[in-house]
């Protein structure tokens, strides 16, 4: 079980927990430092947490209709 602000994440799915933690860190950085983080190097847009093949990823809405995966949130995971 993980608590992020007032949200509680309780799941056996490690990708979902990692995604929730990443969103919490992103919200903290954006609210306390007033910057968009992380940003797509190709489109300059803020990234959002998504899931690809049961892996938590940073996704960009730029480019194609569905956007594109920029990277896995866990640096040990190769996509």
C-alpha positions in Angstrom: 0.0 0.0 0.0 1.3 3.4 -1.0 -0.1 6.8 0.1 0.4 9.7 -2.3 -1.1 12.9 -0.9 -4.7 11.9 0.0 -4.7 9.0 -2.5 -4.1 5.4 -1.5 -2.8 2.9 -3.9 -3.2 -0.7 -2.9 -2.5 -3.2 -5.7 -0.3 -6.2 -6.3 0.5 -4.7 -9.7 3.9 -3.2 -9.4 3.5 -1.2 -12.7 0.4 0.4 -11.3 2.2 1.4 -8.1 5.2 2.7 -10.0 2.9 4.8 -12.2 1.0 6.2 -9.2 4.3 7.1 -7.5 5.6 8.8 -10.7 2.4 10.8 -11.0 2.8 11.9 -7.4 6.4 13.0 -8.0 5.3 14.8 -11.1 2.6 16.7 -9.3 5.0 17.7 -6.5 7.6 19.0 -9.0 5.0 20.9 -11.0 3.3 22.4 -8.0 6.4 23.3 -5.9 8.7 24.4 -8.7 6.2 25.6 -11.2 7.8 23.7 -14.1 6.5 21.0 -16.4 8.3 17.8 -15.8 9.2 15.5 -17.6 9.1 17.0 -21.1 9.2 15.2 -24.5 12.5 16.1 -26.2 10.9 15.7 -29.6 7.7 17.7 -29.1 8.3 19.9 -26.0 5.1 18.7 -24.4 4.7 17.5 -20.8 4.6 13.7 -20.5 1.9 11.6 -18.8 2.0 8.2 -17.1 0.7 5.4 -19.3 1.0 1.7 -19.6 2.5 -0.3 -22.4 2.8 -4.1 -22.3 2.1 -4.1 -18.5 5.0 -1.5 -18.0 4.6 2.0 -16.5 5.8 4.5 -19.1 6.1 8.2 -19.9 3.9 9.0 -22.9 3.7 12.1 -25.1 0.5 13.2 -26.8 2.4 14.7 -29.7 3.0 13.1 -33.1 0.5 10.4 -34.0 -3.2 10.3 -32.9 -2.3 8.0 -29.9 0.9 9.8 -29.1 4.0 7.8 -28.4 5.9 6.2 -25.6 9.0 8.2 -24.6 10.5 5.8 -22.1 9.8 3.3 -19.3 9.5 4.9 -15.9 11.7 2.1 -14.5 15.1 2.6 -16.1 15.9 -1.1 -15.7 13.1 -1.9 -18.2 13.9 -2.0 -21.9 11.0 -1.4 -24.3 
